[in-house]
Amino acid sequence: FAKPSQQQVDSVCPFCGVGCQLTYHVNDGKIEHVEGIAGPANEGRLCVKGRFGFDYAHSPERLTRPLIRRAGAPKDPHGELRRLTPEQVRERFREATWDEALDAAAEGFRRALASTVARGRRSPVAGFGSAKGTNEEAYLFQKLVRTAFETHNVDHCTRLCHASSVAALMEGLGSAVVTNPLRDVQHADFLLVIGANPAQNHPVGATWIKNAVKKGARLVLADPRRTELARHSWKHLGFQPGTDVALLNAMLHTIVFEGLTDPAYIEAHTLDFAQLKAHLADFSPEAMAPVCGIDVATLREVARAYATAKNAMILWGMGISQHTHGTDNARCLIALALVTGQIGRPGTGLHPLRGQNNVQGASDAGLIPMVLPDYQRVADGPAREKAERLWKLAPGTLGSEPGLTVVEIVDAAHRKEIRAMLIQGENPAMSDPDAAHAREALAGLDHLVVQDIFLTETASLADVVLPATAWPEKTGSVTNTDRCVQLGRKAVPAPGDARADAWITEQLARRLGLDWAYGVAPDGSATDDATQGIGAVFEEMRALMPSIAGLSWARLRRQGAVTYPVVDAEDPGQPVVFTDGFPTPTGRASLVGAVLKPPAEEPDVEFPMVLITGRQLEHWHTGSMTRRSSVLDALEPSPVVSLHPETARRLGLWAGAQAQVRSRRGEVALPVRIDEGMPRETAFIPFAYAEAAANLLTNPALDPVGKIAELKYCAVDVRPV
Ligand code: SF4
């Protein structure tokens, strides 16, 4: 029984993209418990992370003072990926005042910029912003990189998340947003969930899917792993890892050649159907069944059920996007919806499930190297001119060439072309593919500044560490997977001298010669005043972003949640989009055929198994927050490698036995978990654990369009230790 709280503050969950609203119950400046409230995405529901993942904010490991690396202190990219001990921290860093630390941070960037006249894509400086921060923080971060560093070398974890989905959606539909909110599953008769594990990664979203099934919707789960949602499914398609295009093109072939398309929709709203039909001729179910491992009858049955459903909806996750053919995978899903007209109505459409709580908002705000806020391409002259006017820049300041992406920036740092980086709340030492390579690149920088709430594996390699406020310690907007902009509210004070990321960015900007005068509060608070602080930042975003033109700071403060597009003050917001055409020059969507390509690295004699990486219910991404949340850490305290029982038996392994998992890039040792749902000869490792970091193994090979790495497939060897 919780004691009565002195204070109750409504906010938004800091973890996944579902965007559940919650109430922090606070006593004496500490969160004591959390309750779900009736937000549009959750109606009071919370998963275990939302309910119990809050005490990380009060961890004794929080950064409370700025740190500056001691002269000559080692940066050890090859050491074990473990938290530094307090003695190691003291050996490597000294505490500093904010003025000292900000001066040192700015001076390092000035030095790097003075070392060369190269700017734009060849700038010696780059920045990784964060999908864990607010929209305002993301907006200010990309503005700082673009204006102070004169480069579009700014990216964030969307590159490792849905970059390929975004590329395919922009190409096909002219917009990368979800067409329908997740809760629209209640209006669907048929659901295709592919390459996603919502029961673990979007748990409250999964409850809506299960409710839809109870009401009679047919659920098809397409995933090499038989995950929890399979129990609720009409069919589970356990296809061979990496053969998504074979599976989906076989479905498209069935629909197109059995005459199950919607000719009126195709005629009115799409381009290039004839080319798509010709392309699909080679992808009959008979030809594709041996490739994807799903029998012909099932491929045809599922395709027919999708095409003939009254309303059918597709939801997908990183199983689709994190491949060297991720853009092709997403092109197939887009084509499925378009040729059947399963789009533009409630209960239909395309929903790439966004991962982090603000990956949608951070992308909208322009934390992407090829687009300005609201996906206005940097190559678009009028869009650049509008930003230059608003940001009071000389005409021509913003370049027209896209910047480098996450993996490209790391590679450029490795080649010593990028010399200095600013990282806000991201942990590439753990999250990037081939993590040893990423750590070498970070350690080799002349100047690395990291803003974070903990001394993460990345911050441990920094020259200057700036202690930031955690999610419950600041007010700002956040946009969930449904395009719903919600207000996160400050509930507790930050520890020690920790300051809001937006304040840090503004102070850095001023030291780098920019005349920013938002007056962001250092303690993360915000008021109703739209001319000062976070309110002023939001209003500037609104002036640059047509999608939220009708959402004023005052309206957001009043309503707390509004779904964009919201074009004017009278617009209630538009949960379902593309009801009559698409935001392309012709108003039509493009049908793009997908080619069949193997993964970049296939199993062979030395590395005979496939590794899939991902998340698990109790931990979020690199674990920096959830592994410091006492209940979540108690539930899942250590890394595991999941194997099918027969595979484990063949390898001489059993539940709890210690296994060594080795790829061409690295190795980890960790206990085995037996999982009947795993495909044979395949291993699954969550990437939250530094002591067995899955990304030491993963392949950095990129999708050529989306520039996303193949985190869902690489060749490994597994054996007893
Ligand atoms: Fe938080 Fe996602 Fe769980 Fe909701 S479903 S409580 S947003 S982690």
Residues whose N, C-alpha, C, O or C-beta is under 5 A from the ligand:
A	BS01	SF4	C13 F15 C16 V18 G19 C20 L46 C47 K49 G50 H202 P203 V204 G205
